[in-house]
Amino acid sequence: MNPSHRVTGVDPAARARARRRALQALYAWQMSGSKMTLVIEQFRHEQDMEIADLEYFEELLRGVEAHCSELDEGLKPHLDREIAQVDPIERAVLRLSAWELRHRPDVPYRVVINEAIEVVKRFGSEYGHTYVNGVLDKLAAEWRAPEYRGR
Protein backbone atom coordinates (compact mmCIF):
# COMPACT_ATOMS: atom_id res chain seq x y z
CA MET A 1 0.00 0.00 0.00
CA ASN A 2 1.27 3.43 -0.85
CA PRO A 3 1.61 5.34 2.45
CA SER A 4 1.12 8.66 0.67
CA HIS A 5 -2.49 7.61 0.04
CA ARG A 6 -3.24 7.12 3.74
CA VAL A 7 -5.11 10.25 4.63
CA THR A 8 -6.26 10.98 8.11
CA GLY A 9 -9.24 13.18 8.70
CA VAL A 10 -10.91 12.33 5.38
CA ASP A 11 -14.50 13.55 5.29
CA PRO A 12 -16.55 10.61 3.96
CA ALA A 13 -19.40 12.91 2.90
CA ALA A 14 -17.01 15.12 0.90
CA ARG A 15 -15.53 12.00 -0.72
CA ALA A 16 -19.03 10.75 -1.62
CA ARG A 17 -19.83 14.13 -3.19
CA ALA A 18 -16.52 14.02 -5.08
CA ARG A 19 -17.46 10.60 -6.46
CA ARG A 20 -20.89 11.84 -7.56
CA ARG A 21 -19.35 14.85 -9.29
CA ALA A 22 -16.67 12.63 -10.83
CA LEU A 23 -19.37 10.33 -12.19
CA GLN A 24 -21.08 13.28 -13.83
CA ALA A 25 -17.76 14.50 -15.25
CA LEU A 26 -16.84 11.01 -16.54
CA TYR A 27 -20.23 10.75 -18.19
CA ALA A 28 -19.63 14.13 -19.88
CA TRP A 29 -16.12 13.02 -20.92
CA GLN A 30 -17.38 9.74 -22.39
CA MET A 31 -20.21 11.43 -24.28
CA SER A 32 -18.32 14.49 -25.53
CA GLY A 33 -14.88 13.06 -26.24
CA SER A 34 -13.40 16.28 -24.81
CA LYS A 35 -10.04 16.36 -23.10
CA MET A 36 -10.29 15.56 -19.41
CA THR A 37 -8.59 18.84 -18.48
CA LEU A 38 -11.43 20.73 -20.19
CA VAL A 39 -14.08 18.64 -18.44
CA ILE A 40 -12.41 19.27 -15.07
CA GLU A 41 -12.29 23.01 -15.72
CA GLN A 42 -15.92 23.03 -16.80
CA PHE A 43 -16.98 21.23 -13.62
CA ARG A 44 -14.89 23.53 -11.47
CA HIS A 45 -16.83 26.49 -12.87
CA GLU A 46 -20.29 24.96 -13.13
CA GLN A 47 -20.52 22.78 -10.04
CA ASP A 48 -20.54 23.70 -6.39
CA MET A 49 -17.15 22.04 -5.88
CA GLU A 50 -16.30 23.58 -2.54
CA ILE A 51 -18.62 21.08 -0.85
CA ALA A 52 -16.76 18.13 -2.42
CA ASP A 53 -13.22 16.88 -2.01
CA LEU A 54 -11.81 18.65 -5.08
CA GLU A 55 -8.43 16.95 -4.86
CA TYR A 56 -10.03 13.50 -4.84
CA PHE A 57 -12.42 14.51 -7.65
CA GLU A 58 -9.46 15.38 -9.87
CA GLU A 59 -7.47 12.31 -8.84
CA LEU A 60 -10.39 10.06 -9.81
CA LEU A 61 -10.83 11.71 -13.20
CA ARG A 62 -7.16 11.86 -14.09
CA GLY A 63 -6.74 8.27 -12.91
CA VAL A 64 -9.57 6.94 -15.05
CA GLU A 65 -8.33 8.87 -18.07
CA ALA A 66 -4.73 7.64 -17.65
CA HIS A 67 -5.71 4.00 -17.02
CA CYS A 68 -8.92 3.65 -19.03
CA SER A 69 -7.65 0.82 -21.27
CA GLU A 70 -6.29 -1.11 -18.28
CA LEU A 71 -9.56 -0.64 -16.39
CA ASP A 72 -11.66 -1.75 -19.36
CA GLU A 73 -9.48 -4.85 -19.80
CA GLY A 74 -9.90 -5.69 -16.11
CA LEU A 75 -13.66 -5.25 -16.31
CA LYS A 76 -14.04 -7.18 -19.58
CA PRO A 77 -14.13 -10.75 -18.15
CA HIS A 78 -16.88 -9.73 -15.73
CA LEU A 79 -19.17 -8.04 -18.26
CA ASP A 80 -21.90 -9.71 -20.27
CA ARG A 81 -21.33 -7.35 -23.22
CA GLU A 82 -18.67 -5.08 -24.67
CA ILE A 83 -17.81 -2.10 -22.46
CA ALA A 84 -19.05 0.27 -25.18
CA GLN A 85 -22.48 -1.40 -24.95
CA VAL A 86 -22.80 -0.82 -21.19
CA ASP A 87 -25.14 2.04 -20.24
CA PRO A 88 -23.00 5.24 -20.13
CA ILE A 89 -23.76 5.94 -16.45
CA GLU A 90 -23.01 2.37 -15.46
CA ARG A 91 -19.84 2.39 -17.62
CA ALA A 92 -18.65 5.57 -15.89
CA VAL A 93 -19.33 4.08 -12.45
CA LEU A 94 -17.58 0.83 -13.33
CA ARG A 95 -14.50 2.68 -14.57
CA LEU A 96 -14.44 4.99 -11.57
CA SER A 97 -14.83 2.12 -9.12
CA ALA A 98 -12.34 -0.08 -10.95
CA TRP A 99 -9.79 2.72 -10.67
CA GLU A 100 -10.38 2.97 -6.92
CA LEU A 101 -10.12 -0.81 -6.51
CA ARG A 102 -6.84 -0.90 -8.42
CA HIS A 103 -5.14 2.33 -7.36
CA ARG A 104 -6.54 3.25 -3.94
CA PRO A 105 -6.02 0.24 -1.66
CA ASP A 106 -6.53 2.57 1.31
CA VAL A 107 -10.23 2.74 0.36
CA PRO A 108 -11.86 -0.53 1.47
CA TYR A 109 -13.40 -2.47 -1.41
CA ARG A 110 -16.77 -2.50 0.41
CA VAL A 111 -16.76 1.31 0.46
CA VAL A 112 -15.97 1.38 -3.27
CA ILE A 113 -18.84 -0.99 -4.06
CA ASN A 114 -21.34 0.67 -1.72
CA GLU A 115 -20.57 4.12 -3.12
CA ALA A 116 -20.95 2.78 -6.67
CA ILE A 117 -24.33 1.22 -5.85
CA GLU A 118 -25.60 4.44 -4.27
CA VAL A 119 -24.54 6.62 -7.17
CA VAL A 120 -26.06 4.25 -9.75
CA LYS A 121 -29.32 4.14 -7.79
CA ARG A 122 -29.37 7.92 -7.98
CA PHE A 123 -28.30 8.46 -11.61
CA GLY A 124 -28.53 5.11 -13.42
CA SER A 125 -31.20 2.85 -14.81
CA GLU A 126 -33.74 1.11 -12.59
CA TYR A 127 -31.77 -2.10 -12.13
CA GLY A 128 -28.34 -0.74 -12.97
CA HIS A 129 -27.18 -1.03 -9.38
CA THR A 130 -27.59 -4.83 -9.39
CA TYR A 131 -25.48 -5.12 -12.56
CA VAL A 132 -22.78 -2.80 -11.18
CA ASN A 133 -22.78 -4.66 -7.85
CA GLY A 134 -22.28 -8.02 -9.57
CA VAL A 135 -19.45 -6.80 -11.78
CA LEU A 136 -17.63 -4.96 -8.99
CA ASP A 137 -18.01 -7.87 -6.57
CA LYS A 138 -16.25 -10.16 -9.07
CA LEU A 139 -13.59 -7.52 -9.75
CA ALA A 140 -12.96 -7.00 -6.03
CA ALA A 141 -12.58 -10.77 -5.55
CA GLU A 142 -9.91 -10.70 -8.26
CA TRP A 143 -8.07 -7.41 -7.60
CA ARG A 144 -8.45 -7.30 -3.82
CA ALA A 145 -8.31 -11.04 -3.15
CA PRO A 146 -6.69 -10.96 0.34
CA GLU A 147 -9.02 -8.21 1.55
CA TYR A 148 -12.01 -9.88 -0.11
CA ARG A 149 -11.29 -13.30 1.40
CA GLY A 150 -10.89 -11.72 4.82
CA ARG A 151 -14.41 -10.37 4.78
ZAFITI-881388 format. One record per residue (C-alpha): x, y, z; residue in three letters. Coordinates in steps of 0.05 Angstrom, whole numbers, padded with zeros to 5 digits, always signed. Last residue first. Layout:
N
XYZala/...
# end
This chain:
151
-00288-00207+00096arg/-00218-00234+00096gly/-00226-00266+00028arg/-00240-00198-00002tyr/-00180-00164+00031glu/-00134-00219+00007pro/-00166-00221-00063ala/-00169-00146-00076arg/-00161-00148-00152trp/-00198-00214-00165glu/-00252-00215-00111ala/-00259-00140-00121ala/-00272-00150-00195leu/-00325-00203-00181lys/-00360-00157-00131asp/-00353-00099-00180leu/-00389-00136-00236val/-00446-00160-00191gly/-00456-00093-00157asn/-00456-00056-00224val/-00510-00102-00251tyr/-00552-00097-00188thr/-00544-00021-00188his/-00567-00015-00259gly/-00635-00042-00243tyr/-00675+00022-00252glu/-00624+00057-00296ser/-00571+00102-00268gly/-00566+00169-00232phe/-00587+00158-00160arg/-00586+00083-00156lys/-00521+00085-00195val/-00491+00132-00143val/-00512+00089-00085glu/-00487+00024-00117ile/-00419+00056-00133ala/-00411+00082-00062glu/-00427+00013-00034asn/-00377-00020-00081ile/-00319+00028-00065val/-00335+00026+00009val/-00335-00050+00008arg/-00268-00049-00028tyr/-00237-00011+00029pro/-00205+00055+00007val/-00131+00051+00026asp/-00120+00005-00033pro/-00131+00065-00079arg/-00103+00047-00147his/-00137-00018-00168arg/-00202-00016-00130leu/-00208+00059-00138glu/-00196+00054-00213trp/-00247-00002-00219ala/-00297+00042-00182ser/-00289+00100-00231leu/-00290+00054-00291arg/-00352+00017-00267leu/-00387+00082-00249val/-00373+00111-00318ala/-00397+00048-00352arg/-00460+00047-00309glu/-00475+00119-00329ile/-00460+00105-00403pro/-00503+00041-00405asp/-00456-00016-00424val/-00450-00028-00499gln/-00381+00005-00504ala/-00356-00042-00449ile/-00373-00102-00493glu/-00427-00147-00464arg/-00438-00194-00405asp/-00383-00161-00365leu/-00338-00195-00315his/-00283-00215-00363pro/-00281-00144-00392lys/-00273-00105-00326leu/-00198-00114-00322gly/-00190-00097-00396glu/-00233-00035-00387asp/-00191-00013-00328leu/-00126-00022-00366glu/-00153+00016-00425ser/-00178+00073-00381cys/-00114+00080-00340his/-00095+00153-00353ala/-00167+00177-00361glu/-00191+00139-00301val/-00135+00165-00258gly/-00143+00237-00282arg/-00217+00234-00264leu/-00208+00201-00196leu/-00149+00246-00177glu/-00189+00308-00197glu/-00248+00290-00153phe/-00201+00270-00097tyr/-00169+00339-00097glu/-00236+00373-00102leu/-00264+00338-00040asp/-00335+00363-00048ala/-00372+00422-00017ile/-00326+00472-00051glu/-00343+00441-00118met/-00411+00474-00128asp/-00410+00456-00201gln/-00406+00499-00263glu/-00337+00530-00257his/-00298+00471-00229arg/-00340+00425-00272phe/-00318+00461-00336gln/-00246+00460-00314glu/-00248+00385-00301ile/-00282+00373-00369val/-00229+00415-00404leu/-00172+00377-00370thr/-00206+00311-00388met/-00201+00327-00462lys/-00268+00326-00496ser/-00298+00261-00525gly/-00366+00290-00511ser/-00404+00229-00486met/-00348+00195-00448gln/-00322+00260-00418trp/-00393+00283-00398ala/-00405+00215-00364tyr/-00337+00220-00331leu/-00355+00290-00305ala/-00422+00266-00277gln/-00387+00207-00244leu/-00333+00253-00217ala/-00387+00297-00186arg/-00418+00237-00151arg/-00349+00212-00129arg/-00330+00280-00102ala/-00397+00283-00064arg/-00381+00215-00032ala/-00311+00240-00014arg/-00340+00302+00018ala/-00388+00258+00058ala/-00331+00212+00079pro/-00290+00271+00106asp/-00218+00247+00108val/-00185+00264+00174gly/-00125+00220+00162thr/-00102+00205+00093val/-00065+00142+00075arg/-00050+00152+00001his/+00022+00173+00013ser/+00032+00107+00049pro/+00025+00069-00017asn/+00000+00000+00000met/
# end
